[in-house]
Amino acid sequence: MSENIPGNSAGSKPAGGEPPKTWHRPDGSVIACVEKIRLLNENFNELQQLAQDAFDDGLLMGCSEQQMREAFRALFEGLTPSFPERHD
């Protein structure tokens, strides 16, 4: 199903750069709304491309690959939600 949803094309992304095949709610149920899936996939793809560009820039400017990865992990681990999880 997800292969036919806009925003879920692989293009020339490196391995590991694919959105999940299914998106889940906090209770584990699958999100089935095509528009929600499209937006989630588009956001994932845009974020992946932005991160790839920033990663490449850092390496081209002489940063350590290990430090770049650690900085990105810390960035994501430090994110806090702006809204509570929905349980509906």
LONU-82504 format. One record per atom (N, C-alpha, C): atom name; residue number from 0; y, x, z; residue in one letter. Coordinates in steps of 0.02 Angstrom, whole numbers, plus 50000, padded with zeros to 5 digits. Each point is the difference from the previous one (the first is absolute). Layout:
// LONU-82504
<site><atome>CA</atome><num>NUM</num><yy>Y</yy><xx>X</xx><zz>Z</zz><residu>a</residu></site>
...
//
This chain:
// LONU-82504
<site><atome>N</atome><num>0</num><yy>49940</yy><xx>50041</xx><zz>50000</zz><residu>m</residu></site>
<site><atome>CA</atome><num>0</num><yy>50060</yy><xx>49959</xx><zz>50000</zz><residu>m</residu></site>
<site><atome>C</atome><num>0</num><yy>50062</yy><xx>50043</xx><zz>50000</zz><residu>m</residu></site>
<site><atome>N</atome><num>1</num><yy>50004</yy><xx>50052</xx><zz>50041</zz><residu>s</residu></site>
<site><atome>CA</atome><num>1</num><yy>50061</yy><xx>50039</xx><zz>50007</zz><residu>s</residu></site>
<site><atome>C</atome><num>1</num><yy>50017</yy><xx>50038</xx><zz>49936</zz><residu>s</residu></site>
<site><atome>N</atome><num>2</num><yy>49951</yy><xx>50013</xx><zz>49956</zz><residu>e</residu></site>
<site><atome>CA</atome><num>2</num><yy>50015</yy><xx>50037</xx><zz>49940</zz><residu>e</residu></site>
<site><atome>C</atome><num>2</num><yy>50046</yy><xx>49961</xx><zz>49953</zz><residu>e</residu></site>
<site><atome>N</atome><num>3</num><yy>50002</yy><xx>49934</xx><zz>50005</zz><residu>n</residu></site>
<site><atome>CA</atome><num>3</num><yy>50041</yy><xx>49959</xx><zz>49956</zz><residu>n</residu></site>
<site><atome>C</atome><num>3</num><yy>50068</yy><xx>49983</xx><zz>50030</zz><residu>n</residu></site>
<site><atome>N</atome><num>4</num><yy>50015</yy><xx>50027</xx><zz>50057</zz><residu>i</residu></site>
<site><atome>CA</atome><num>4</num><yy>50063</yy><xx>49985</xx><zz>50034</zz><residu>i</residu></site>
<site><atome>C</atome><num>4</num><yy>50052</yy><xx>50052</xx><zz>49982</zz><residu>i</residu></site>
<site><atome>N</atome><num>5</num><yy>50060</yy><xx>49978</xx><zz>49978</zz><residu>p</residu></site>
<site><atome>CA</atome><num>5</num><yy>50052</yy><xx>50048</xx><zz>49984</zz><residu>p</residu></site>
<site><atome>C</atome><num>5</num><yy>50015</yy><xx>50046</xx><zz>50059</zz><residu>p</residu></site>
<site><atome>N</atome><num>6</num><yy>50015</yy><xx>50062</xx><zz>49984</zz><residu>g</residu></site>
<site><atome>CA</atome><num>6</num><yy>50016</yy><xx>50048</xx><zz>50052</zz><residu>g</residu></site>
<site><atome>C</atome><num>6</num><yy>49938</yy><xx>50035</xx><zz>50027</zz><residu>g</residu></site>
<site><atome>N</atome><num>7</num><yy>49942</yy><xx>49987</xx><zz>49971</zz><residu>n</residu></site>
<site><atome>CA</atome><num>7</num><yy>49938</yy><xx>50032</xx><zz>50025</zz><residu>n</residu></site>
<site><atome>C</atome><num>7</num><yy>49969</yy><xx>50045</xx><zz>49947</zz><residu>n</residu></site>
<site><atome>N</atome><num>8</num><yy>50041</yy><xx>50025</xx><zz>49954</zz><residu>s</residu></site>
<site><atome>CA</atome><num>8</num><yy>49973</yy><xx>50045</xx><zz>49949</zz><residu>s</residu></site>
<site><atome>C</atome><num>8</num><yy>50002</yy><xx>50071</xx><zz>50025</zz><residu>s</residu></site>
<site><atome>N</atome><num>9</num><yy>49949</yy><xx>50038</xx><zz>49983</zz><residu>a</residu></site>
<site><atome>CA</atome><num>9</num><yy>49993</yy><xx>50068</xx><zz>50025</zz><residu>a</residu></site>
<site><atome>C</atome><num>9</num><yy>50048</yy><xx>50049</xx><zz>49965</zz><residu>a</residu></site>
<site><atome>N</atome><num>10</num><yy>50011</yy><xx>49990</xx><zz>49936</zz><residu>g</residu></site>
<site><atome>CA</atome><num>10</num><yy>50042</yy><xx>50047</xx><zz>49963</zz><residu>g</residu></site>
<site><atome>C</atome><num>10</num><yy>49973</yy><xx>50070</xx><zz>50005</zz><residu>g</residu></site>
<site><atome>N</atome><num>11</num><yy>50044</yy><xx>50049</xx><zz>50013</zz><residu>s</residu></site>
<site><atome>CA</atome><num>11</num><yy>49979</yy><xx>50070</xx><zz>50003</zz><residu>s</residu></site>
<site><atome>C</atome><num>11</num><yy>50003</yy><xx>50026</xx><zz>50072</zz><residu>s</residu></site>
<site><atome>N</atome><num>12</num><yy>49990</yy><xx>49956</xx><zz>50049</zz><residu>k</residu></site>
<site><atome>CA</atome><num>12</num><yy>50004</yy><xx>50020</xx><zz>50070</zz><residu>k</residu></site>
<site><atome>C</atome><num>12</num><yy>49941</yy><xx>50045</xx><zz>50018</zz><residu>k</residu></site>
<site><atome>N</atome><num>13</num><yy>50012</yy><xx>50047</xx><zz>50046</zz><residu>p</residu></site>
<site><atome>CA</atome><num>13</num><yy>49945</yy><xx>50041</xx><zz>50023</zz><residu>p</residu></site>
<site><atome>C</atome><num>13</num><yy>49951</yy><xx>49960</xx><zz>50041</zz><residu>p</residu></site>
<site><atome>N</atome><num>14</num><yy>49939</yy><xx>50027</xx><zz>50009</zz><residu>a</residu></site>
<site><atome>CA</atome><num>14</num><yy>49949</yy><xx>49967</xx><zz>50040</zz><residu>a</residu></site>
<site><atome>C</atome><num>14</num><yy>50027</yy><xx>49985</xx><zz>50069</zz><residu>a</residu></site>
<site><atome>N</atome><num>15</num><yy>49982</yy><xx>49943</xx><zz>50028</zz><residu>g</residu></site>
<site><atome>CA</atome><num>15</num><yy>50024</yy><xx>49982</xx><zz>50066</zz><residu>g</residu></site>
<site><atome>C</atome><num>15</num><yy>50066</yy><xx>49963</xx><zz>49998</zz><residu>g</residu></site>
<site><atome>N</atome><num>16</num><yy>50029</yy><xx>49991</xx><zz>49942</zz><residu>g</residu></site>
<site><atome>CA</atome><num>16</num><yy>50064</yy><xx>49967</xx><zz>49994</zz><residu>g</residu></site>
<site><atome>C</atome><num>16</num><yy>49995</yy><xx>49927</xx><zz>49980</zz><residu>g</residu></site>
<site><atome>N</atome><num>17</num><yy>49945</yy><xx>49968</xx><zz>50016</zz><residu>e</residu></site>
<site><atome>CA</atome><num>17</num><yy>49990</yy><xx>49930</xx><zz>49981</zz><residu>e</residu></site>
<site><atome>C</atome><num>17</num><yy>50013</yy><xx>49954</xx><zz>50059</zz><residu>e</residu></site>
<site><atome>N</atome><num>18</num><yy>50030</yy><xx>49942</xx><zz>49987</zz><residu>p</residu></site>
<site><atome>CA</atome><num>18</num><yy>50006</yy><xx>49951</xx><zz>50055</zz><residu>p</residu></site>
<site><atome>C</atome><num>18</num><yy>49930</yy><xx>49975</xx><zz>50019</zz><residu>p</residu></site>
<site><atome>N</atome><num>19</num><yy>49994</yy><xx>49973</xx><zz>50060</zz><residu>p</residu></site>
<site><atome>CA</atome><num>19</num><yy>49934</yy><xx>49973</xx><zz>50020</zz><residu>p</residu></site>
<site><atome>C</atome><num>19</num><yy>49978</yy><xx>49946</xx><zz>49951</zz><residu>p</residu></site>
<site><atome>N</atome><num>20</num><yy>49935</yy><xx>49992</xx><zz>49992</zz><residu>k</residu></site>
<site><atome>CA</atome><num>20</num><yy>49974</yy><xx>49948</xx><zz>49955</zz><residu>k</residu></site>
<site><atome>C</atome><num>20</num><yy>50017</yy><xx>49931</xx><zz>50027</zz><residu>k</residu></site>
<site><atome>N</atome><num>21</num><yy>50002</yy><xx>49993</xx><zz>50067</zz><residu>t</residu></site>
<site><atome>CA</atome><num>21</num><yy>50021</yy><xx>49938</xx><zz>50032</zz><residu>t</residu></site>
<site><atome>C</atome><num>21</num><yy>50048</yy><xx>50017</xx><zz>50057</zz><residu>t</residu></site>
<site><atome>N</atome><num>22</num><yy>50046</yy><xx>49954</xx><zz>50012</zz><residu>w</residu></site>
<site><atome>CA</atome><num>22</num><yy>50047</yy><xx>50006</xx><zz>50056</zz><residu>w</residu></site>
<site><atome>C</atome><num>22</num><yy>49977</yy><xx>49949</xx><zz>50052</zz><residu>w</residu></site>
<site><atome>N</atome><num>23</num><yy>50004</yy><xx>50019</xx><zz>50065</zz><residu>h</residu></site>
<site><atome>CA</atome><num>23</num><yy>49974</yy><xx>49957</xx><zz>50053</zz><residu>h</residu></site>
<site><atome>C</atome><num>23</num><yy>50053</yy><xx>49982</xx><zz>50052</zz><residu>h</residu></site>
<site><atome>N</atome><num>24</num><yy>49991</yy><xx>49942</xx><zz>50029</zz><residu>r</residu></site>
<site><atome>CA</atome><num>24</num><yy>50041</yy><xx>49977</xx><zz>50057</zz><residu>r</residu></site>
<site><atome>C</atome><num>24</num><yy>49974</yy><xx>50034</xx><zz>50063</zz><residu>r</residu></site>
<site><atome>N</atome><num>25</num><yy>50037</yy><xx>49996</xx><zz>50055</zz><residu>p</residu></site>
<site><atome>CA</atome><num>25</num><yy>49977</yy><xx>50030</xx><zz>50063</zz><residu>p</residu></site>
<site><atome>C</atome><num>25</num><yy>49932</yy><xx>49976</xx><zz>50023</zz><residu>p</residu></site>
<site><atome>N</atome><num>26</num><yy>49982</yy><xx>49937</xx><zz>49982</zz><residu>d</residu></site>
<site><atome>CA</atome><num>26</num><yy>49934</yy><xx>49974</xx><zz>50020</zz><residu>d</residu></site>
<site><atome>C</atome><num>26</num><yy>49944</yy><xx>50021</xx><zz>49953</zz><residu>d</residu></site>
<site><atome>N</atome><num>27</num><yy>50016</yy><xx>50039</xx><zz>49949</zz><residu>g</residu></site>
<site><atome>CA</atome><num>27</num><yy>49950</yy><xx>50024</xx><zz>49953</zz><residu>g</residu></site>
<site><atome>C</atome><num>27</num><yy>49991</yy><xx>49958</xx><zz>49939</zz><residu>g</residu></site>
<site><atome>N</atome><num>28</num><yy>50029</yy><xx>49940</xx><zz>49998</zz><residu>s</residu></site>
<site><atome>CA</atome><num>28</num><yy>49994</yy><xx>49958</xx><zz>49941</zz><residu>s</residu></site>
<site><atome>C</atome><num>28</num><yy>50039</yy><xx>50030</xx><zz>49941</zz><residu>s</residu></site>
<site><atome>N</atome><num>29</num><yy>49979</yy><xx>49983</xx><zz>49940</zz><residu>v</residu></site>
<site><atome>CA</atome><num>29</num><yy>50029</yy><xx>50029</xx><zz>49940</zz><residu>v</residu></site>
<site><atome>C</atome><num>29</num><yy>50063</yy><xx>49961</xx><zz>49979</zz><residu>v</residu></site>
<site><atome>N</atome><num>30</num><yy>50051</yy><xx>50036</xx><zz>49981</zz><residu>i</residu></site>
<site><atome>CA</atome><num>30</num><yy>50060</yy><xx>49969</xx><zz>49971</zz><residu>i</residu></site>
<site><atome>C</atome><num>30</num><yy>49983</yy><xx>49983</xx><zz>49928</zz><residu>i</residu></site>
<site><atome>N</atome><num>31</num><yy>50006</yy><xx>49936</xx><zz>49982</zz><residu>a</residu></site>
<site><atome>CA</atome><num>31</num><yy>49980</yy><xx>49978</xx><zz>49933</zz><residu>a</residu></site>
<site><atome>C</atome><num>31</num><yy>50058</yy><xx>49981</xx><zz>49955</zz><residu>a</residu></site>
<site><atome>N</atome><num>32</num><yy>50060</yy><xx>49993</xx><zz>50027</zz><residu>c</residu></site>
<site><atome>CA</atome><num>32</num><yy>50058</yy><xx>49980</xx><zz>49960</zz><residu>c</residu></site>
<site><atome>C</atome><num>32</num><yy>50016</yy><xx>50055</xx><zz>49949</zz><residu>c</residu></site>
<site><atome>N</atome><num>33</num><yy>49998</yy><xx>49982</xx><zz>49937</zz><residu>v</residu></site>
<site><atome>CA</atome><num>33</num><yy>50011</yy><xx>50048</xx><zz>49945</zz><residu>v</residu></site>
<site><atome>C</atome><num>33</num><yy>50068</yy><xx>50032</xx><zz>50004</zz><residu>v</residu></site>
<site><atome>N</atome><num>34</num><yy>50052</yy><xx>49962</xx><zz>50017</zz><residu>e</residu></site>
<site><atome>CA</atome><num>34</num><yy>50067</yy><xx>50029</xx><zz>50005</zz><residu>e</residu></site>
<site><atome>C</atome><num>34</num><yy>50006</yy><xx>50049</xx><zz>50057</zz><residu>e</residu></site>
<site><atome>N</atome><num>35</num><yy>49968</yy><xx>49986</xx><zz>50057</zz><residu>k</residu></site>
<site><atome>CA</atome><num>35</num><yy>50001</yy><xx>50047</xx><zz>50056</zz><residu>k</residu></site>
<site><atome>C</atome><num>35</num><yy>49963</yy><xx>50064</xx><zz>49981</zz><residu>k</residu></site>
<site><atome>N</atome><num>36</num><yy>49943</yy><xx>49993</xx><zz>49968</zz><residu>i</residu></site>
<site><atome>CA</atome><num>36</num><yy>49961</yy><xx>50058</xx><zz>49979</zz><residu>i</residu></site>
<site><atome>C</atome><num>36</num><yy>50039</yy><xx>50042</xx><zz>49950</zz><residu>i</residu></site>
<site><atome>N</atome><num>37</num><yy>50033</yy><xx>49966</xx><zz>49953</zz><residu>r</residu></site>
<site><atome>CA</atome><num>37</num><yy>50040</yy><xx>50036</xx><zz>49950</zz><residu>r</residu></site>
<site><atome>C</atome><num>37</num><yy>50054</yy><xx>50041</xx><zz>50034</zz><residu>r</residu></site>
<site><atome>N</atome><num>38</num><yy>50036</yy><xx>49969</xx><zz>50048</zz><residu>l</residu></site>
<site><atome>CA</atome><num>38</num><yy>50054</yy><xx>50035</xx><zz>50034</zz><residu>l</residu></site>
<site><atome>C</atome><num>38</num><yy>49973</yy><xx>50058</xx><zz>50043</zz><residu>l</residu></site>
<site><atome>N</atome><num>39</num><yy>49946</yy><xx>49989</xx><zz>50036</zz><residu>l</residu></site>
<site><atome>CA</atome><num>39</num><yy>49969</yy><xx>50053</xx><zz>50040</zz><residu>l</residu></site>
<site><atome>C</atome><num>39</num><yy>49980</yy><xx>50059</xx><zz>49955</zz><residu>l</residu></site>
<site><atome>N</atome><num>40</num><yy>49969</yy><xx>49985</xx><zz>49943</zz><residu>n</residu></site>
<site><atome>CA</atome><num>40</num><yy>49979</yy><xx>50053</xx><zz>49954</zz><residu>n</residu></site>
<site><atome>C</atome><num>40</num><yy>50060</yy><xx>50037</xx><zz>49970</zz><residu>n</residu></site>
<site><atome>N</atome><num>41</num><yy>50051</yy><xx>49962</xx><zz>49981</zz><residu>e</residu></site>
<site><atome>CA</atome><num>41</num><yy>50061</yy><xx>50032</xx><zz>49973</zz><residu>e</residu></site>
<site><atome>C</atome><num>41</num><yy>50032</yy><xx>50046</xx><zz>50052</zz><residu>e</residu></site>
<site><atome>N</atome><num>42</num><yy>50006</yy><xx>49976</xx><zz>50062</zz><residu>n</residu></site>
<site><atome>CA</atome><num>42</num><yy>50029</yy><xx>50041</xx><zz>50054</zz><residu>n</residu></site>
<site><atome>C</atome><num>42</num><yy>49959</yy><xx>50063</xx><zz>50011</zz><residu>n</residu></site>
<site><atome>N</atome><num>43</num><yy>49934</yy><xx>49993</xx><zz>50000</zz><residu>f</residu></site>
<site><atome>CA</atome><num>43</num><yy>49955</yy><xx>50057</xx><zz>50009</zz><residu>f</residu></site>
<site><atome>C</atome><num>43</num><yy>50011</yy><xx>50051</xx><zz>49944</zz><residu>f</residu></site>
<site><atome>N</atome><num>44</num><yy>50001</yy><xx>49976</xx><zz>49938</zz><residu>n</residu></site>
<site><atome>CA</atome><num>44</num><yy>50008</yy><xx>50044</xx><zz>49942</zz><residu>n</residu></site>
<site><atome>C</atome><num>44</num><yy>50068</yy><xx>50036</xx><zz>50001</zz><residu>n</residu></site>
<site><atome>N</atome><num>45</num><yy>50053</yy><xx>49963</xx><zz>50018</zz><residu>e</residu></site>
<site><atome>CA</atome><num>45</num><yy>50067</yy><xx>50031</xx><zz>50003</zz><residu>e</residu></site>
<site><atome>C</atome><num>45</num><yy>50002</yy><xx>50053</xx><zz>50055</zz><residu>e</residu></site>
<site><atome>N</atome><num>46</num><yy>49972</yy><xx>49984</xx><zz>50057</zz><residu>l</residu></site>
<site><atome>CA</atome><num>46</num><yy>49999</yy><xx>50048</xx><zz>50056</zz><residu>l</residu></site>
<site><atome>C</atome><num>46</num><yy>49959</yy><xx>50062</xx><zz>49982</zz><residu>l</residu></site>
<site><atome>N</atome><num>47</num><yy>49944</yy><xx>49990</xx><zz>49967</zz><residu>q</residu></site>
<site><atome>CA</atome><num>47</num><yy>49957</yy><xx>50056</xx><zz>49980</zz><residu>q</residu></site>
<site><atome>C</atome><num>47</num><yy>50039</yy><xx>50046</xx><zz>49953</zz><residu>q</residu></site>
<site><atome>N</atome><num>48</num><yy>50036</yy><xx>49971</xx><zz>49952</zz><residu>q</residu></site>
<site><atome>CA</atome><num>48</num><yy>50038</yy><xx>50041</xx><zz>49952</zz><residu>q</residu></site>
<site><atome>C</atome><num>48</num><yy>50058</yy><xx>50037</xx><zz>50035</zz><residu>q</residu></site>
<site><atome>N</atome><num>49</num><yy>50034</yy><xx>49966</xx><zz>50045</zz><residu>l</residu></site>
<site><atome>CA</atome><num>49</num><yy>50055</yy><xx>50032</xx><zz>50037</zz><residu>l</residu></site>
<site><atome>C</atome><num>49</num><yy>49973</yy><xx>50057</xx><zz>50043</zz><residu>l</residu></site>
<site><atome>N</atome><num>50</num><yy>49944</yy><xx>49989</xx><zz>50034</zz><residu>a</residu></site>
<site><atome>CA</atome><num>50</num><yy>49970</yy><xx>50052</xx><zz>50041</zz><residu>a</residu></site>
<site><atome>C</atome><num>50</num><yy>49978</yy><xx>50059</xx><zz>49957</zz><residu>a</residu></site>
<site><atome>N</atome><num>51</num><yy>49971</yy><xx>49985</xx><zz>49942</zz><residu>q</residu></site>
<site><atome>CA</atome><num>51</num><yy>49977</yy><xx>50054</xx><zz>49955</zz><residu>q</residu></site>
<site><atome>C</atome><num>51</num><yy>50060</yy><xx>50042</xx><zz>49977</zz><residu>q</residu></site>
<site><atome>N</atome><num>52</num><yy>50054</yy><xx>49967</xx><zz>49982</zz><residu>d</residu></site>
<site><atome>CA</atome><num>52</num><yy>50060</yy><xx>50036</xx><zz>49978</zz><residu>d</residu></site>
<site><atome>C</atome><num>52</num><yy>50028</yy><xx>50044</xx><zz>50056</zz><residu>d</residu></site>
<site><atome>N</atome><num>53</num><yy>50004</yy><xx>49973</xx><zz>50061</zz><residu>a</residu></site>
<site><atome>CA</atome><num>53</num><yy>50026</yy><xx>50038</xx><zz>50057</zz><residu>a</residu></site>
<site><atome>C</atome><num>53</num><yy>49954</yy><xx>50059</xx><zz>50017</zz><residu>a</residu></site>
<site><atome>N</atome><num>54</num><yy>49934</yy><xx>49988</xx><zz>49996</zz><residu>f</residu></site>
<site><atome>CA</atome><num>54</num><yy>49951</yy><xx>50053</xx><zz>50012</zz><residu>f</residu></site>
<site><atome>C</atome><num>54</num><yy>50008</yy><xx>50056</xx><zz>49950</zz><residu>f</residu></site>
<site><atome>N</atome><num>55</num><yy>50004</yy><xx>49982</xx><zz>49936</zz><residu>d</residu></site>
<site><atome>CA</atome><num>55</num><yy>50008</yy><xx>50050</xx><zz>49947</zz><residu>d</residu></site>
<site><atome>C</atome><num>55</num><yy>50066</yy><xx>50038</xx><zz>50009</zz><residu>d</residu></site>
<site><atome>N</atome><num>56</num><yy>50054</yy><xx>49965</xx><zz>50016</zz><residu>d</residu></site>
<site><atome>CA</atome><num>56</num><yy>50064</yy><xx>50033</xx><zz>50011</zz><residu>d</residu></site>
<site><atome>C</atome><num>56</num><yy>49994</yy><xx>50052</xx><zz>50056</zz><residu>d</residu></site>
<site><atome>N</atome><num>57</num><yy>49968</yy><xx>49980</xx><zz>50055</zz><residu>g</residu></site>
<site><atome>CA</atome><num>57</num><yy>49992</yy><xx>50047</xx><zz>50056</zz><residu>g</residu></site>
<site><atome>C</atome><num>57</num><yy>49963</yy><xx>50062</xx><zz>49980</zz><residu>g</residu></site>
<site><atome>N</atome><num>58</num><yy>49946</yy><xx>49991</xx><zz>49963</zz><residu>l</residu></site>
<site><atome>CA</atome><num>58</num><yy>49960</yy><xx>50058</xx><zz>49978</zz><residu>l</residu></site>
<site><atome>C</atome><num>58</num><yy>50040</yy><xx>50044</xx><zz>49951</zz><residu>l</residu></site>
<site><atome>N</atome><num>59</num><yy>50037</yy><xx>49968</xx><zz>49955</zz><residu>l</residu></site>
<site><atome>CA</atome><num>59</num><yy>50040</yy><xx>50038</xx><zz>49953</zz><residu>l</residu></site>
<site><atome>C</atome><num>59</num><yy>50056</yy><xx>50039</xx><zz>50035</zz><residu>l</residu></site>
<site><atome>N</atome><num>60</num><yy>50023</yy><xx>49976</xx><zz>50057</zz><residu>m</residu></site>
<site><atome>CA</atome><num>60</num><yy>50052</yy><xx>50034</xx><zz>50038</zz><residu>m</residu></site>
<site><atome>C</atome><num>60</num><yy>49971</yy><xx>50050</xx><zz>50049</zz><residu>m</residu></site>
<site><atome>N</atome><num>61</num><yy>49935</yy><xx>50009</xx><zz>49999</zz><residu>g</residu></site>
<site><atome>CA</atome><num>61</num><yy>49968</yy><xx>50052</xx><zz>50041</zz><residu>g</residu></site>
<site><atome>C</atome><num>61</num><yy>49971</yy><xx>49978</xx><zz>50066</zz><residu>g</residu></site>
<site><atome>N</atome><num>62</num><yy>49999</yy><xx>49935</xx><zz>50015</zz><residu>c</residu></site>
<site><atome>CA</atome><num>62</num><yy>49971</yy><xx>49977</xx><zz>50062</zz><residu>c</residu></site>
<site><atome>C</atome><num>62</num><yy>49924</yy><xx>50008</xx><zz>49999</zz><residu>c</residu></site>
<site><atome>N</atome><num>63</num><yy>49972</yy><xx>50007</xx><zz>50058</zz><residu>s</residu></site>
<site><atome>CA</atome><num>63</num><yy>49928</yy><xx>50003</xx><zz>50008</zz><residu>s</residu></site>
<site><atome>C</atome><num>63</num><yy>49970</yy><xx>49931</xx><zz>49987</zz><residu>s</residu></site>
<site><atome>N</atome><num>64</num><yy>49944</yy><xx>49998</xx><zz>49962</zz><residu>e</residu></site>
<site><atome>CA</atome><num>64</num><yy>49966</yy><xx>49936</xx><zz>49988</zz><residu>e</residu></site>
<site><atome>C</atome><num>64</num><yy>49978</yy><xx>49969</xx><zz>50067</zz><residu>e</residu></site>
<site><atome>N</atome><num>65</num><yy>49974</yy><xx>50042</xx><zz>50044</zz><residu>q</residu></site>
<site><atome>CA</atome><num>65</num><yy>49976</yy><xx>49975</xx><zz>50065</zz><residu>q</residu></site>
<site><atome>C</atome><num>65</num><yy>50058</yy><xx>49968</xx><zz>50039</zz><residu>q</residu></site>
<site><atome>N</atome><num>66</num><yy>50058</yy><xx>50033</xx><zz>50001</zz><residu>q</residu></site>
<site><atome>CA</atome><num>66</num><yy>50057</yy><xx>49972</xx><zz>50036</zz><residu>q</residu></site>
<site><atome>C</atome><num>66</num><yy>50023</yy><xx>49935</xx><zz>49969</zz><residu>q</residu></site>
<site><atome>N</atome><num>67</num><yy>50001</yy><xx>49996</xx><zz>49934</zz><residu>m</residu></site>
<site><atome>CA</atome><num>67</num><yy>50020</yy><xx>49938</xx><zz>49966</zz><residu>m</residu></site>
<site><atome>C</atome><num>67</num><yy>49953</yy><xx>49943</xx><zz>50020</zz><residu>m</residu></site>
<site><atome>N</atome><num>68</num><yy>49935</yy><xx>50014</xx><zz>49999</zz><residu>r</residu></site>
<site><atome>CA</atome><num>68</num><yy>49951</yy><xx>49948</xx><zz>50019</zz><residu>r</residu></site>
<site><atome>C</atome><num>68</num><yy>50009</yy><xx>49979</xx><zz>50073</zz><residu>r</residu></site>
<site><atome>N</atome><num>69</num><yy>50011</yy><xx>50048</xx><zz>50045</zz><residu>e</residu></site>
<site><atome>CA</atome><num>69</num><yy>50010</yy><xx>49985</xx><zz>50070</zz><residu>e</residu></site>
<site><atome>C</atome><num>69</num><yy>50064</yy><xx>49958</xx><zz>50010</zz><residu>e</residu></site>
<site><atome>N</atome><num>70</num><yy>50053</yy><xx>50018</xx><zz>49964</zz><residu>a</residu></site>
<site><atome>CA</atome><num>70</num><yy>50063</yy><xx>49963</xx><zz>50006</zz><residu>a</residu></site>
<site><atome>C</atome><num>70</num><yy>49992</yy><xx>49928</xx><zz>49975</zz><residu>a</residu></site>
<site><atome>N</atome><num>71</num><yy>49964</yy><xx>49991</xx><zz>49945</zz><residu>f</residu></site>
<site><atome>CA</atome><num>71</num><yy>49989</yy><xx>49932</xx><zz>49973</zz><residu>f</residu></site>
<site><atome>C</atome><num>71</num><yy>49956</yy><xx>49960</xx><zz>50048</zz><residu>f</residu></site>
<site><atome>N</atome><num>72</num><yy>49948</yy><xx>50031</xx><zz>50028</zz><residu>r</residu></site>
<site><atome>CA</atome><num>72</num><yy>49958</yy><xx>49965</xx><zz>50049</zz><residu>r</residu></site>
<site><atome>C</atome><num>72</num><yy>50041</yy><xx>49978</xx><zz>50060</zz><residu>r</residu></site>
<site><atome>N</atome><num>73</num><yy>50042</yy><xx>50045</xx><zz>50025</zz><residu>a</residu></site>
<site><atome>CA</atome><num>73</num><yy>50042</yy><xx>49984</xx><zz>50057</zz><residu>a</residu></site>
<site><atome>C</atome><num>73</num><yy>50049</yy><xx>49943</xx><zz>49983</zz><residu>a</residu></site>
<site><atome>N</atome><num>74</num><yy>50026</yy><xx>50001</xx><zz>49939</zz><residu>l</residu></site>
<site><atome>CA</atome><num>74</num><yy>50045</yy><xx>49948</xx><zz>49978</zz><residu>l</residu></site>
<site><atome>C</atome><num>74</num><yy>49965</yy><xx>49932</xx><zz>50003</zz><residu>l</residu></site>
<site><atome>N</atome><num>75</num><yy>49941</yy><xx>49995</xx><zz>49972</zz><residu>f</residu></site>
<site><atome>CA</atome><num>75</num><yy>49964</yy><xx>49937</xx><zz>49999</zz><residu>f</residu></site>
<site><atome>C</atome><num>75</num><yy>49977</yy><xx>49979</xx><zz>50069</zz><residu>f</residu></site>
<site><atome>N</atome><num>76</num><yy>49977</yy><xx>50047</xx><zz>50040</zz><residu>e</residu></site>
<site><atome>CA</atome><num>76</num><yy>49978</yy><xx>49984</xx><zz>50067</zz><residu>e</residu></site>
<site><atome>C</atome><num>76</num><yy>50058</yy><xx>49977</xx><zz>50044</zz><residu>e</residu></site>
<site><atome>N</atome><num>77</num><yy>50060</yy><xx>50022</xx><zz>49983</zz><residu>g</residu></site>
<site><atome>CA</atome><num>77</num><yy>50058</yy><xx>49981</xx><zz>50039</zz><residu>g</residu></site>
<site><atome>C</atome><num>77</num><yy>50032</yy><xx>49934</xx><zz>49980</zz><residu>g</residu></site>
<site><atome>N</atome><num>78</num><yy>49976</yy><xx>49970</xx><zz>49946</zz><residu>l</residu></site>
<site><atome>CA</atome><num>78</num><yy>50028</yy><xx>49936</xx><zz>49980</zz><residu>l</residu></site>
<site><atome>C</atome><num>78</num><yy>49985</yy><xx>49946</xx><zz>50052</zz><residu>l</residu></site>
<site><atome>N</atome><num>79</num><yy>50050</yy><xx>49959</xx><zz>50013</zz><residu>t</residu></site>
<site><atome>CA</atome><num>79</num><yy>49990</yy><xx>49944</xx><zz>50045</zz><residu>t</residu></site>
<site><atome>C</atome><num>79</num><yy>50016</yy><xx>49936</xx><zz>49962</zz><residu>t</residu></site>
<site><atome>N</atome><num>80</num><yy>49963</yy><xx>49947</xx><zz>50012</zz><residu>p</residu></site>
<site><atome>CA</atome><num>80</num><yy>50013</yy><xx>49938</xx><zz>49963</zz><residu>p</residu></site>
<site><atome>C</atome><num>80</num><yy>50067</yy><xx>49969</xx><zz>50017</zz><residu>p</residu></site>
<site><atome>N</atome><num>81</num><yy>50033</yy><xx>49972</xx><zz>49951</zz><residu>s</residu></site>
<site><atome>CA</atome><num>81</num><yy>50062</yy><xx>49964</xx><zz>50010</zz><residu>s</residu></site>
<site><atome>C</atome><num>81</num><yy>49986</yy><xx>49928</xx><zz>50021</zz><residu>s</residu></site>
<site><atome>N</atome><num>82</num><yy>49939</yy><xx>49977</xx><zz>49989</zz><residu>f</residu></site>
<site><atome>CA</atome><num>82</num><yy>49979</yy><xx>49932</xx><zz>50015</zz><residu>f</residu></site>
<site><atome>C</atome><num>82</num><yy>49932</yy><xx>50003</xx><zz>50034</zz><residu>f</residu></site>
<site><atome>N</atome><num>83</num><yy>49984</yy><xx>49951</xx><zz>50042</zz><residu>p</residu></site>
<site><atome>CA</atome><num>83</num><yy>49932</yy><xx>49998</xx><zz>50029</zz><residu>p</residu></site>
<site><atome>C</atome><num>83</num><yy>49949</yy><xx>49980</xx><zz>49946</zz><residu>p</residu></site>
<site><atome>N</atome><num>84</num><yy>49937</yy><xx>50020</xx><zz>50010</zz><residu>e</residu></site>
<site><atome>CA</atome><num>84</num><yy>49947</yy><xx>49978</xx><zz>49955</zz><residu>e</residu></site>
<site><atome>C</atome><num>84</num><yy>49996</yy><xx>49924</xx><zz>50001</zz><residu>e</residu></site>
<site><atome>N</atome><num>85</num><yy>49987</yy><xx>49973</xx><zz>49942</zz><residu>r</residu></site>
<site><atome>CA</atome><num>85</num><yy>49990</yy><xx>49927</xx><zz>49995</zz><residu>r</residu></site>
<site><atome>C</atome><num>85</num><yy>49927</yy><xx>49984</xx><zz>50013</zz><residu>r</residu></site>
<site><atome>N</atome><num>86</num><yy>49987</yy><xx>49949</xx><zz>50037</zz><residu>h</residu></site>
<site><atome>CA</atome><num>86</num><yy>49931</yy><xx>49979</xx><zz>50015</zz><residu>h</residu></site>
<site><atome>C</atome><num>86</num><yy>49990</yy><xx>49927</xx><zz>49980</zz><residu>h</residu></site>
<site><atome>N</atome><num>87</num><yy>50024</yy><xx>49983</xx><zz>49940</zz><residu>d</residu></site>
<site><atome>CA</atome><num>87</num><yy>49992</yy><xx>49931</xx><zz>49977</zz><residu>d</residu></site>
<site><atome>C</atome><num>87</num><yy>49952</yy><xx>49995</xx><zz>49942</zz><residu>d</residu></site>
//
